[in-house]
Amino acid sequence: MQLRFYNSLTRRVEPLEPLVPGTVRMYTCGPTVYNFAHIGNFRAYTFEDLLRRTLEYAGLKVTHVMNLTDVDDKTIRGSRAAGVPLRDYTATYKKAFFEDVDTLGIERATVYPAATDHVAEMIALIGKLFEKGYAYQAPDKSVYFSVAKDPDYGKLAHLDRSGMRASVRISNDEYAKDDVGDFALWKAWDEADGDVKWDSPWGPGRPGWHIECSAMSAKYLGETFDIHTGGIDNLFPHHENEIAQAECATGKTFVKLWMHCAHLRVNGEKMSKSAGNFYTLRDLLAKGYTGREIRYVLLGGHYRQPLNFAFDALAAARTALARIDEFTVRMEALAGGSGGAALPSPDWVQKHLDAFGDALADDLNSPLAFAAVFALVNDGNRLAQSGSLDAAGAAAALAALARMDTVLNVLARPAAAIPAQVQSLLDQRAAARQAKNWAESDRLRDAIAALGWTVKDTKEGQRLSKS
């Protein structure tokens, strides 16, 4: 597979050429742990999971780092409002984040560095920027990066430097996209920070948000690495500032390939609490949807296109996944433990696997990848219906589906434990049908349905599913 991805820096689709052949080092901007992550955040995290799994599908070894921002304006405000220490406050949301990651089937990163554990590395990086003349201490005792001294500043966002205002200082960790000015590397302590502070050569305080990622990525991935990902809202100022800090300190290219996913909208509108369309993953689970269904929707659109998240889409995901589950059950019945999956795939299976791989290689085209899945399902069902699908072919179809699922992670049928009472009724119904006692068969079907299970009669026998 020759992987090709859109580079936000060059604004072109480019072939992936790892710095070290066979290995990819990748950094993801992770959550700010001041609250539960919302589904817009998870649109970004599922995109990054799709990317990582695609790299592994192509045979590459991936070192994946995702930071946890546990000190910034938001976390400090939240901890003080709650009246608990910062570390205890953020621990609650770190735990929730990992629970949500597991619910959505997102592969765990290689390492999750927390900002509060790496302040020494941030201080060292700021020291380098002082040595090279890019950092200065302002009258308010905070330390700022001098944008005017970096001739390359703005290259990621393709900013018009002629419109930049000189000597404007921005102390907030996050600021408006049209604000361009010197940004905080080290924020001097004030009363609003409470007991959150570290000693530094410039006095007590804490790191600015942007310096965190530059310092931690360098520690775990090196001064130059392959891929940096995030939501499009991170591109400026956060990622622009990361580049400035890292490259001015080291004199080296920071990242080869920048990848950003587009915004998520809910029912066609920007998600906000005031609009009543703000959802965390937990909100959706409480409404009866599953992590598998939510992941299906989040992966369904191309990552560089805005995704409209609607409850109709969740309902459609449930239907689509049920169709895949029915196909899986049908193939399992036909395969009957066949070892045919170890043989070369039949042409009709291989063409869908090839289409799947080609779609992923072409800038993670997930809609086309799902189209290849359903083309496999359609062909398999058609061949089974005509009686021309043998056990080896069914086993090959199952193997192809499992191979595709190493990337999508939504295709595997969830194992549902069949209660003993249901299994007993199912066995009785099989005996009734064998004796052609159709009235008893119907009665037992209704009894099974009353317990929350559905029975379908197929050429391969009874097919049981949870209602």
RORODO-416231 format. One record per residue (C-alpha): z, y, x. Coordinates in Angstrom, 2 decimals, m for minus. Layout:
N
         Z         Y         X
         Z         Y         X
...
END
This chain:
467
         Z         Y         X
      0.00      0.00      0.00
     m0.97      3.42      1.34
      1.54      5.69     m0.37
      0.45      9.23     m1.20
      2.86     11.90     m2.45
      2.68     15.56     m3.40
      4.31     17.73     m0.73
      5.91     20.84     m2.22
      5.67     22.51      1.19
      1.91     22.19      1.60
      1.14     21.86     m2.13
     m1.11     18.90     m1.42
     m1.02     15.15     m2.01
     m0.59     13.62      1.44
     m0.35     10.09      2.85
      3.18      9.06      3.76
      3.46      8.63      7.52
      7.06      7.77      8.44
      8.43      9.22     11.66
      9.54      5.71     12.61
      7.02      3.08     11.45
      8.43      0.85      8.74
     11.45      3.06      8.06
     11.97      6.07      5.79
     14.94      8.44      6.02
     15.47     10.28      2.75
     17.92     12.90      1.49
     18.72     13.73     m2.13
     20.62     16.74     m3.41
     23.37     15.08     m5.40
     25.74     16.33     m8.10
     28.17     19.20     m8.03
     31.20     17.33     m9.32
     32.75     19.92    m11.60
     31.78     18.25    m14.91
     29.93     15.24    m16.31
     26.28     15.15    m15.21
     23.81     15.85    m18.04
     20.53     14.12    m18.77
     18.57     16.84    m16.98
     20.44     15.92    m13.79
     19.64     12.27    m14.39
     15.95     13.02    m14.80
     16.07     14.00    m11.12
     18.21     11.03    m10.07
     15.99      8.47    m11.85
     12.90     10.05    m10.23
     14.55      9.67     m6.84
     15.46      6.07     m7.70
     11.84      5.38     m8.62
     10.76      6.86     m5.28
     13.22      4.81     m3.27
     12.35      1.58     m5.09
      8.63      2.29     m4.59
      9.19      2.73     m0.86
     11.01     m0.60     m0.78
      8.28     m2.20     m2.95
      5.82     m1.16     m0.25
      7.91     m2.98      2.35
      9.64      0.01      3.91
     13.29      0.10      4.92
     15.02      3.13      3.37
     18.08      5.01      4.56
     19.07      7.16      1.60
     21.69      9.90      1.73
     22.92     11.73     m1.39
     25.57     14.41     m1.01
     28.47     15.14     m3.33
     29.21     18.86     m3.63
     32.96     18.92     m4.12
     33.65     22.48     m2.99
     31.78     25.51     m4.32
     32.26     28.31     m6.85
     32.14     25.95     m9.84
     34.50     23.26     m8.56
     37.08     25.85     m7.46
     36.95     27.65    m10.82
     37.28     24.36    m12.67
     40.21     23.08    m10.65
     42.11     26.34    m10.98
     41.48     26.50    m14.72
     42.74     22.91    m15.05
     45.72     23.60    m12.82
     45.09     20.61    m10.54
     44.25     20.35     m6.82
     40.55     20.50     m6.00
     40.43     16.94     m4.65
     42.05     15.50     m7.78
     39.81     17.58    m10.04
     36.57     16.47     m8.39
     37.70     12.83     m8.10
     37.46     12.48    m11.89
     33.83     13.57    m11.92
     32.88     11.58     m8.84
     34.11      8.45    m10.57
     32.22      9.38    m13.76
     29.04     10.02    m11.77
     29.06      6.56    m10.22
     29.73      4.96    m13.60
     26.72      6.81    m15.01
     24.55      5.83    m12.04
     25.36      2.17    m12.69
     24.71      2.53    m16.43
     21.21      3.85    m15.69
     20.45      1.13    m13.16
     20.09      3.60    m10.30
     20.30      1.94     m6.89
     23.26      3.20     m4.88
     22.43      5.43     m1.91
     23.18      4.22      1.59
     25.89      6.87      1.96
     27.38      9.58     m0.27
     28.89     12.22      2.03
     31.30     14.63      0.35
     31.22     18.25      1.46
     34.99     18.49      1.95
     34.85     15.66      4.51
     32.25     17.44      6.66
     33.49     21.00      7.07
     33.73     20.53     10.85
     29.99     19.77     11.02
     29.26     22.88      8.94
     31.33     25.10     11.20
     29.48     23.68     14.23
     26.11     24.42     12.62
     27.14     28.00     11.79
     28.24     28.37     15.41
     24.73     27.44     16.58
     23.25     30.07     14.25
     25.57     32.68     15.77
     24.52     31.65     19.28
     20.85     32.08     18.38
     21.32     35.41     16.64
     20.68     34.36     13.02
     24.25     34.67     11.72
     26.55     37.68     11.50
     29.97     38.48     10.08
     30.02     41.20      7.44
     32.84     43.68      6.77
     34.13     41.39      4.01
     34.74     38.77      6.78
     32.20     36.37      5.29
     29.38     35.06      7.50
     25.77     35.51      6.41
     22.35     34.25      7.49
     19.95     37.06      8.39
     16.76     36.32      6.45
     14.87     39.12      8.23
     15.27     37.36     11.58
     13.55     34.17     10.39
      9.77     34.74     10.38
      9.19     31.50      8.47
     11.63     32.23      5.64
      9.95     31.67      2.28
      7.43     29.04      3.39
      8.61     26.40      0.93
      8.61     28.73     m2.08
      5.52     30.56     m0.75
      7.31     33.89     m1.04
      5.65     37.25     m0.44
      7.83     38.55      2.41
      6.55     42.09      1.91
      8.58     42.26     m1.29
     11.85     41.21      0.30
     14.68     43.72      0.41
     16.46     44.00      3.73
     20.24     43.86      4.22
     21.03     42.64      0.69
     23.89     40.15      0.83
     24.35     37.39     m1.76
     27.77     35.78     m1.72
     27.43     33.54     m4.77
     26.57     29.91     m4.07
     23.86     29.95     m6.75
     21.83     33.00     m7.59
     18.73     34.13     m9.47
     15.35     32.97     m8.23
     14.07     36.52     m7.83
     16.95     37.50     m5.53
     16.01     37.38     m1.87
     18.61     38.39      0.65
     21.05     37.28      3.29
     23.03     34.32      1.98
     26.56     33.17      2.75
     27.12     30.54      5.40
     30.91     30.92      5.40
     32.82     32.57      2.57
     35.99     34.37      3.58
     39.07     33.27      1.66
     40.27     35.42     m1.23
     42.88     34.93     m3.94
     40.36     33.42     m6.36
     40.08     30.42     m4.00
     43.76     29.52     m4.33
     44.70     26.95     m1.70
     41.08     25.95     m0.98
     40.44     27.07      2.58
     39.79     25.84      6.11
     40.37     27.52      9.45
     37.31     28.68     11.36
     36.40     30.98     14.28
     35.69     33.65     11.64
     38.95     33.33      9.77
     40.10     31.17      6.86
     37.56     30.37      4.19
     35.09     27.73      3.07
     31.44     26.87      3.61
     28.66     28.28      1.45
     26.82     25.77     m0.72
     23.54     25.81      1.23
     25.02     24.97      4.64
     26.48     21.73      3.27
     23.18     19.85      2.93
     21.78     21.06      6.26
     24.86     19.84      8.12
     25.30     16.51      6.33
     21.62     15.52      6.41
     21.54     16.15     10.17
     24.62     13.98     10.70
     23.29     10.96      8.81
     19.50     11.27      9.16
     18.92     13.31     12.30
     17.60     16.81     12.87
     14.17     15.81     11.51
     13.69     13.26      8.76
     11.01     12.03      6.38
     11.69     13.03      2.76
     13.91     15.54      0.96
     14.05     15.39     m2.84
     15.58     17.31     m5.71
     14.90     19.04     m8.99
     12.41     21.90     m9.01
     15.30     24.31     m9.64
     16.59     23.46     m6.14
     13.38     24.53     m4.42
     14.46     28.17     m4.21
     16.88     29.29     m3.05
     18.73     26.12     m2.07
     16.03     24.15     m0.26
     14.50     27.27      1.22
     17.88     28.13      2.69
     18.37     24.61      3.99
     15.12     24.88      5.94
     16.04     28.28      7.37
     19.48     27.14      8.59
     18.33     23.83     10.02
     15.15     24.98     11.75
     16.66     28.16     13.19
     19.56     26.14     14.61
     17.50     23.31     16.10
     14.03     24.75     16.65
     12.65     21.54     15.07
     10.89     20.72     11.83
     13.62     19.93      9.29
     11.74     17.71      6.83
      8.19     16.36      6.75
      7.81     15.83      3.00
      9.44     17.76      0.15
      9.35     16.23     m3.35
     10.59     17.91     m6.54
     10.68     16.77    m10.13
     10.01     19.10    m13.05
     12.48     20.23    m15.69
     13.65     18.18    m18.64
     13.47     19.81    m22.06
     15.17     18.55    m25.20
     13.11     18.60    m28.39
     10.78     21.07    m26.71
     13.52     23.55    m25.81
     15.55     24.32    m22.73
     18.79     22.35    m22.83
     21.84     24.51    m23.49
     25.17     24.20    m25.23
     24.43     27.23    m27.40
     21.27     25.56    m28.71
     23.24     22.41    m29.59
     20.91     20.21    m27.54
     23.05     19.72    m24.44
     23.68     16.02    m23.76
     25.49     14.08    m21.10
     24.68     10.43    m20.65
     27.94      9.63    m22.38
     26.92     11.64    m25.44
     23.83      9.46    m25.84
     25.73      6.23    m25.30
     28.16      7.31    m28.02
     25.19      7.64    m30.38
     24.36      3.97    m29.86
     21.63      4.18    m27.24
     21.73      2.08    m24.09
     21.36      3.02    m20.45
     18.23      0.87    m20.34
     16.61      2.82    m23.18
     17.55      6.18    m21.65
     16.20      5.13    m18.24
     12.93      4.05    m19.88
     12.47      7.51    m21.38
     13.41      9.32    m18.16
     10.86      7.28    m16.19
      8.14      7.46    m18.84
      6.64     10.79    m17.79
      5.15     11.74    m14.44
      7.89     13.28    m12.31
      5.95     16.50    m11.62
      5.34     17.17    m15.33
      8.04     18.62    m17.62
      9.57     15.85    m19.71
     10.42     16.38    m23.36
     13.47     14.33    m24.26
     13.76     13.58    m27.97
     15.52     11.00    m30.12
     12.12      9.82    m31.34
     11.38      8.91    m27.72
     14.57      6.84    m27.55
     13.58      5.00    m30.74
     10.12      4.34    m29.27
     11.77      3.07    m26.07
     13.83      0.61    m28.10
     10.67     m0.72    m29.76
      8.75     m0.96    m26.48
     11.56     m2.79    m24.73
     11.92     m5.21    m27.64
      8.22     m6.01    m27.25
      8.72     m6.76    m23.56
     11.76     m8.91    m24.36
      9.78    m10.93    m26.92
      7.05    m11.46    m24.36
      9.61    m12.62    m21.79
     11.11    m15.14    m24.21
      7.65    m16.42    m25.08
      6.66    m16.84    m21.44
      9.95    m18.56    m20.64
      9.34    m21.07    m23.41
      5.81    m21.75    m22.20
      6.77    m21.92    m18.52
      9.49    m24.47    m19.25
     10.89    m24.32    m15.72
      7.44    m24.52    m14.14
      7.20    m23.88    m10.43
      3.82    m22.24    m10.91
      5.20    m18.85     m9.94
      5.15    m19.98     m6.31
      1.38    m20.49     m6.50
     m1.18    m17.66     m6.17
     m1.22    m15.56     m9.33
     m4.15    m16.08    m11.70
     m6.73    m13.31    m11.58
     m5.61    m11.89    m14.93
     m2.06    m11.48    m13.61
     m3.04    m10.21    m10.18
     m5.23     m7.43    m11.55
     m2.26     m5.99    m13.44
     m0.02     m6.25    m10.37
     m2.68     m4.44     m8.34
     m2.98     m1.71    m10.99
      0.80     m1.33    m10.99
      0.95     m0.92     m7.22
     m1.99      1.49     m7.20
     m0.29      3.66     m9.82
      2.91      3.91     m7.81
      1.05      4.61     m4.59
     m0.73      7.52     m6.27
      2.19      9.98     m6.27
      4.49      7.80     m8.40
      2.26      7.71    m11.48
      4.84      6.05    m13.71
      2.79      6.37    m16.97
      0.00      4.31    m15.38
      2.56      1.88    m13.96
      3.95      1.27    m17.46
      0.37      0.93    m18.74
     m0.12     m1.92    m16.26
      3.05     m3.59    m17.58
      1.83     m3.50    m21.16
     m1.67     m4.63    m20.16
      0.00     m7.70    m18.65
      1.96     m8.23    m21.88
     m1.18     m7.87    m24.02
     m3.20    m10.33    m21.96
     m0.37    m12.84    m21.79
      0.19    m12.74    m25.54
     m3.53    m13.05    m26.23
     m3.87    m16.09    m23.99
     m0.74    m17.68    m25.46
     m2.00    m17.10    m29.00
     m5.31    m18.76    m28.21
     m3.56    m21.75    m26.63
     m5.21    m21.19    m23.26
     m2.10    m20.22    m21.28
     m0.56    m23.08    m19.32
      2.95    m23.32    m17.87
      1.87    m22.13    m14.42
      0.17    m19.05    m15.92
      3.27    m18.20    m17.96
      5.46    m18.58    m14.87
      3.12    m16.29    m12.92
      3.36    m13.67    m15.67
      7.15    m13.83    m15.51
      7.07    m13.50    m11.72
      4.79    m10.46    m12.00
      7.11     m8.87    m14.53
     10.09     m9.47    m12.21
      8.15     m7.96     m9.29
      7.36     m4.85    m11.34
     10.99     m4.62    m12.37
     12.17     m4.26     m8.80
     10.82     m0.71     m9.20
     11.24      0.11    m12.90
     14.51     m1.78    m13.47
     14.12     m1.75    m17.26
     12.00     m4.84    m17.90
     14.58     m7.60    m17.47
     15.88     m8.88    m20.77
     19.64     m8.25    m20.99
     21.55    m11.48    m21.16
     23.24    m11.76    m24.54
     25.96    m14.38    m24.85
     25.27    m16.41    m27.98
     28.50    m17.01    m29.92
     29.33    m20.67    m30.49
     29.13    m20.19    m34.28
     25.61    m18.75    m34.02
     24.48    m21.50    m31.66
     25.82    m24.16    m34.05
     23.90    m22.64    m36.98
     20.77    m22.40    m34.82
     21.02    m26.10    m33.91
     21.55    m27.03    m37.58
     18.50    m24.95    m38.52
     16.37    m26.70    m35.91
     17.39    m30.04    m37.43
     16.64    m28.78    m40.96
     13.17    m27.66    m39.92
     12.56    m30.98    m38.20
     13.41    m32.67    m41.55
     11.19    m30.12    m43.40
     14.20    m28.96    m45.40
     12.88    m25.43    m45.83
     15.53    m24.29    m48.29
     18.31    m25.23    m45.85
     16.36    m23.59    m43.04
     16.20    m20.34    m44.99
     19.88    m20.49    m45.86
     20.83    m20.97    m42.22
     18.52    m18.13    m41.15
     20.33    m15.82    m43.58
     23.71    m17.02    m42.31
     22.65    m16.25    m38.74
     21.39    m12.81    m39.83
     24.76    m12.08    m41.45
     26.33    m12.58    m38.02
     24.02     m9.97    m36.46
     21.26    m12.17    m35.03
     17.58    m12.57    m35.90
     15.62    m15.82    m35.77
     11.83    m15.90    m35.49
      9.80    m19.09    m35.75
      7.02    m19.39    m33.17
      4.77    m22.12    m31.84
      7.24    m22.47    m28.99
     10.17    m22.95    m31.36
     12.99    m20.75    m32.66
     13.39    m17.37    m30.96
     16.82    m15.77    m31.26
     17.56    m12.10    m30.62
     20.45     m9.73    m31.28
     19.76     m7.57    m34.33
END
